[in-house]
Amino acid sequence: MTILGIAIIVFLVLESLNILMLYFTPGSKMGNGVGVFNAYEESKKNPRIHSLVSYLVNWVAGTKLIFVGLLLVILFTGSEQTQLFAVIALILSILSFFWRLFPTIKRMDKEGELSPKGYSKTLGIMIGSFVAGFSVALLLFLIL
């Protein structure tokens, strides 16, 4: 197994845990559950809003499940070249977090809409660590 395969497996495990959290305990404040958003609990007071929020949470979980499935196929049947391009695609797609999602969650954190306070920084570090981990794996694969 290459360093790229190992990096993909680590990501698969973490994303699979996040999928389980979103499907079965979405209100949790652990594992990137949506309980960190104060509005999640507030949405329960309005069934129409909560239905939309629940739909979107499950949509995110389903999308992550698609990525996990595709990465499993790439891991078990893809060539090293396919894994190489998959890791590059993961780096680029994960970086999109900093384009649209991070500014929003940072603003929400600043406005007191998240619990615990400072969660946006923690999430930013975690997402940045994914990018750094994949980048290191990519560099090691290319130079070794």
C-alpha positions as CSV (number, residue, x, y, z in Angstrom):
1,M,0.0,0.0,0.0
2,T,1.3,3.4,-0.9
3,I,1.4,6.5,1.3
4,L,-1.6,7.8,-0.8
5,G,-3.6,4.7,0.1
6,I,-2.8,5.2,3.7
7,A,-3.9,8.9,3.6
8,I,-7.1,7.9,1.8
9,I,-7.9,5.3,4.5
10,V,-7.4,7.8,7.3
11,F,-9.7,10.2,5.5
12,L,-12.3,7.4,4.9
13,V,-12.3,6.4,8.6
14,L,-12.8,10.0,9.8
15,E,-15.5,10.8,7.1
16,S,-17.3,7.5,7.9
17,L,-17.4,8.5,11.6
18,N,-18.8,11.9,10.6
19,I,-21.4,10.3,8.4
20,L,-22.6,8.1,11.3
21,M,-22.7,11.2,13.5
22,L,-24.8,13.1,11.0
23,Y,-27.2,10.3,10.4
24,F,-27.7,9.0,13.9
25,T,-26.8,11.9,16.3
26,P,-26.9,15.1,14.2
27,G,-27.5,17.3,17.3
28,S,-24.2,16.3,18.8
29,K,-21.5,18.8,19.4
30,M,-18.8,16.2,18.8
31,G,-17.5,14.8,15.5
32,N,-18.8,17.8,13.5
33,G,-22.4,17.3,14.5
34,V,-24.6,20.3,13.8
35,G,-25.3,20.7,17.5
36,V,-22.5,23.3,17.6
37,F,-24.9,25.6,15.7
38,N,-27.2,27.2,18.3
39,A,-29.9,27.6,15.6
40,Y,-30.1,23.8,15.4
41,E,-31.9,23.5,18.7
42,E,-33.9,26.7,17.9
43,S,-35.1,25.0,14.6
44,K,-36.8,22.3,16.6
45,K,-39.3,24.9,17.8
46,N,-40.5,25.3,14.2
47,P,-41.3,22.0,12.5
48,R,-41.1,23.4,9.0
49,I,-37.6,24.9,9.6
50,H,-36.4,21.8,11.4
51,S,-37.6,19.6,8.5
52,L,-35.5,21.7,6.2
53,V,-32.5,21.6,8.5
54,S,-32.8,17.8,8.9
55,Y,-33.1,17.4,5.2
56,L,-29.9,19.5,4.6
57,V,-28.0,17.6,7.3
58,N,-29.0,14.3,5.7
59,W,-28.1,15.7,2.3
60,V,-24.6,16.5,3.6
61,A,-24.3,13.0,5.1
62,G,-25.5,11.4,1.8
63,T,-23.0,13.4,-0.2
64,K,-20.2,12.4,2.2
65,L,-21.3,8.8,1.7
66,I,-21.0,9.1,-2.0
67,F,-17.4,10.3,-1.6
68,V,-16.6,7.5,0.8
69,G,-18.0,5.0,-1.7
70,L,-16.0,6.4,-4.6
71,L,-12.8,6.6,-2.5
72,L,-13.3,2.9,-1.6
73,V,-13.6,2.0,-5.3
74,I,-10.5,4.1,-6.1
75,L,-8.6,2.6,-3.2
76,F,-9.4,-1.1,-4.1
77,T,-9.4,-0.9,-7.8
78,G,-7.6,2.2,-8.9
79,S,-4.1,2.3,-10.1
80,E,-1.5,4.5,-8.4
81,Q,-2.1,7.1,-11.0
82,T,-5.8,7.1,-10.2
83,Q,-5.1,7.4,-6.5
84,L,-2.6,10.2,-7.2
85,F,-5.3,12.2,-9.1
86,A,-7.9,11.4,-6.4
87,V,-5.7,12.9,-3.7
88,I,-5.1,16.0,-5.8
89,A,-8.9,16.2,-6.3
90,L,-9.4,15.8,-2.6
91,I,-7.0,18.6,-1.8
92,L,-8.7,21.0,-4.2
93,S,-12.2,20.1,-3.1
94,I,-11.4,20.3,0.6
95,L,-9.8,23.7,0.0
96,S,-13.1,25.0,-1.2
97,F,-14.1,25.0,2.5
98,F,-12.0,28.1,3.0
99,W,-13.7,29.9,0.1
100,R,-17.3,29.7,1.1
101,L,-17.9,27.8,4.4
102,F,-15.1,29.1,6.6
103,P,-16.0,32.8,6.2
104,T,-19.6,32.0,7.1
105,I,-18.8,29.9,10.2
106,K,-16.2,32.4,11.3
107,R,-18.8,35.2,11.2
108,M,-21.3,33.0,13.0
109,D,-18.8,32.3,15.7
110,K,-18.0,36.0,16.1
111,E,-21.7,36.7,16.4
112,G,-22.1,34.0,19.2
113,E,-24.1,31.6,17.0
114,L,-21.9,28.6,17.8
115,S,-21.2,26.6,21.0
116,P,-18.5,26.2,22.0
117,K,-17.2,29.6,21.2
118,G,-14.1,29.4,19.0
119,Y,-15.4,26.3,17.1
120,S,-14.7,27.9,13.7
121,K,-11.0,28.1,14.5
122,T,-11.0,24.4,15.6
123,L,-12.8,23.4,12.4
124,G,-10.5,25.5,10.3
125,I,-7.5,23.8,11.9
126,M,-9.0,20.4,11.3
127,I,-9.9,21.1,7.7
128,G,-6.4,22.6,7.2
129,S,-4.9,19.4,8.7
130,F,-6.7,17.3,6.1
131,V,-5.2,19.5,3.3
132,A,-1.8,19.4,4.9
133,G,-2.0,15.6,5.5
134,F,-2.9,14.9,1.9
135,S,-0.3,17.4,0.6
136,V,2.4,15.7,2.7
137,A,1.3,12.3,1.4
138,L,1.3,13.6,-2.2
139,L,4.8,15.1,-1.8
140,L,6.2,11.9,-0.2
141,F,4.6,9.8,-3.0
142,L,6.2,12.1,-5.7
143,I,9.7,12.2,-4.2
144,L,10.0,8.6,-2.9
